[in-house]
Amino acid sequence: MADSDDPSRLNATEARGAATPGVVRYVLIASLVLVILGMIGAYLVNQ
């Protein structure tokens, strides 16, 4: 953790409060899959 003498010096993990290993990657992949499924669904409905 950061020194009590200089509280403005934090590394990224300390500033966030915890590590987030790969969470962004999985959220982006899930969002992309949902968008693709939505586009396919919209195409099928409008045929």
Z-matrix of the N, CA and C atoms (Angstrom, degrees):
N
C 1 1.437
C 2 1.522 1 108.84
N 3 1.307 2 117.56 1 168.59
C 4 1.455 3 122.04 2 -176.59
C 5 1.522 4 110.58 3 -72.80
N 6 1.335 5 115.26 4 156.42
C 7 1.457 6 120.74 5 177.23
C 8 1.526 7 109.69 6 -68.11
N 9 1.323 8 115.95 7 146.91
C 10 1.458 9 119.02 8 177.83
C 11 1.526 10 111.77 9 -72.32
N 12 1.355 11 117.03 10 -17.38
C 13 1.462 12 120.28 11 178.58
C 14 1.521 13 112.41 12 -72.74
N 15 1.330 14 117.71 13 -31.27
C 16 1.465 15 121.27 14 -176.01
C 17 1.527 16 109.89 15 -133.42
N 18 1.329 17 118.24 16 83.19
C 19 1.475 18 120.52 17 -176.10
C 20 1.525 19 114.20 18 -71.85
N 21 1.341 20 118.06 19 -8.84
C 22 1.462 21 118.99 20 -178.81
C 23 1.523 22 112.54 21 -84.09
N 24 1.321 23 117.79 22 -5.11
C 25 1.464 24 121.35 23 -179.63
C 26 1.518 25 110.20 24 -101.67
N 27 1.327 26 116.98 25 97.17
C 28 1.461 27 122.62 26 177.64
C 29 1.516 28 108.93 27 -123.96
N 30 1.325 29 115.89 28 143.23
C 31 1.457 30 117.14 29 172.13
C 32 1.530 31 108.63 30 -83.00
N 33 1.308 32 117.40 31 175.33
C 34 1.468 33 121.26 32 -172.85
C 35 1.523 34 112.43 33 -62.24
N 36 1.317 35 117.96 34 -40.46
C 37 1.461 36 120.81 35 -178.75
C 38 1.521 37 110.94 36 -67.31
N 39 1.323 38 117.23 37 -40.55
C 40 1.462 39 119.62 38 178.24
C 41 1.520 40 111.68 39 -67.17
N 42 1.314 41 117.38 40 -36.63
C 43 1.456 42 120.83 41 -179.84
C 44 1.530 43 111.17 42 -68.01
N 45 1.329 44 117.21 43 -37.07
C 46 1.470 45 121.24 44 178.30
C 47 1.502 46 111.61 45 -76.74
N 48 1.300 47 117.66 46 -29.57
C 49 1.455 48 121.47 47 -177.38
C 50 1.518 49 112.25 48 101.21
N 51 1.329 50 117.94 49 -22.02
C 52 1.459 51 121.20 50 179.42
C 53 1.520 52 109.38 51 -167.05
N 54 1.300 53 115.74 52 161.81
C 55 1.459 54 120.64 53 176.90
C 56 1.526 55 109.66 54 -78.16
N 57 1.329 56 116.51 55 147.79
C 58 1.464 57 121.24 56 177.83
C 59 1.526 58 108.47 57 -127.31
N 60 1.326 59 117.03 58 75.91
C 61 1.460 60 120.34 59 -174.28
C 62 1.524 61 113.04 60 -72.87
N 63 1.303 62 117.35 61 107.09
C 64 1.455 63 121.84 62 172.81
C 65 1.508 64 115.83 63 75.86
N 66 1.307 65 119.55 64 5.44
C 67 1.461 66 120.76 65 -177.10
C 68 1.523 67 110.85 66 -63.99
N 69 1.322 68 116.79 67 -42.21
C 70 1.472 69 120.50 68 -179.05
C 71 1.519 70 110.18 69 -61.83
N 72 1.309 71 117.03 70 -41.17
C 73 1.466 72 121.11 71 179.74
C 74 1.523 73 110.85 72 -59.06
N 75 1.339 74 116.47 73 -45.47
C 76 1.464 75 119.97 74 -177.91
C 77 1.531 76 111.67 75 -69.88
N 78 1.313 77 117.49 76 -35.81
C 79 1.461 78 120.26 77 177.46
C 80 1.524 79 110.38 78 -65.64
N 81 1.331 80 117.58 79 -42.17
C 82 1.460 81 120.75 80 179.00
C 83 1.524 82 111.83 81 -65.64
N 84 1.320 83 116.91 82 -40.43
C 85 1.472 84 120.25 83 178.88
C 86 1.530 85 109.98 84 -64.95
N 87 1.339 86 117.05 85 -45.14
C 88 1.463 87 119.99 86 179.75
C 89 1.526 88 110.73 87 -63.16
N 90 1.327 89 117.29 88 -40.24
C 91 1.463 90 120.39 89 178.94
C 92 1.518 91 111.17 90 -64.57
N 93 1.323 92 117.31 91 -42.12
C 94 1.460 93 120.76 92 178.97
C 95 1.519 94 111.27 93 -62.39
N 96 1.323 95 116.66 94 -42.44
C 97 1.467 96 120.33 95 178.68
C 98 1.526 97 110.43 96 -62.78
N 99 1.329 98 117.36 97 -42.55
C 100 1.462 99 120.18 98 179.21
C 101 1.522 100 112.10 99 -64.94
N 102 1.317 101 117.70 100 -38.07
C 103 1.468 102 121.20 101 178.24
C 104 1.524 103 109.73 102 -65.63
N 105 1.318 104 117.42 103 -44.30
C 106 1.470 105 120.72 104 179.91
C 107 1.526 106 110.13 105 -62.65
N 108 1.337 107 116.76 106 -44.17
C 109 1.467 108 119.17 107 178.80
C 110 1.525 109 111.12 108 -64.30
N 111 1.322 110 117.36 109 -37.56
C 112 1.459 111 120.49 110 177.40
C 113 1.509 112 112.28 111 -64.62
N 114 1.331 113 117.23 112 -40.89
C 115 1.468 114 120.48 113 178.23
C 116 1.529 115 111.15 114 -66.09
N 117 1.319 116 116.19 115 -40.75
C 118 1.473 117 119.05 116 177.58
C 119 1.529 118 109.74 117 -64.33
N 120 1.330 119 116.96 118 -42.33
C 121 1.464 120 120.63 119 178.40
C 122 1.516 121 112.14 120 -62.66
N 123 1.328 122 117.53 121 -41.86
C 124 1.468 123 120.97 122 178.84
C 125 1.522 124 110.35 123 -65.60
N 126 1.317 125 117.61 124 -38.53
C 127 1.461 126 121.35 125 178.35
C 128 1.528 127 110.24 126 -63.96
N 129 1.324 128 116.92 127 -44.30
C 130 1.459 129 120.43 128 -177.59
C 131 1.529 130 111.44 129 -68.09
N 132 1.328 131 117.68 130 -36.11
C 133 1.457 132 120.72 131 179.48
C 134 1.537 133 111.21 132 -68.42
N 135 1.318 134 117.46 133 -35.17
C 136 1.464 135 121.83 134 -175.41
C 137 1.526 136 113.46 135 -88.33
N 138 1.309 137 119.00 136 8.42
C 139 1.460 138 119.61 137 179.48
C 140 1.500 139 110.88 138 -79.98
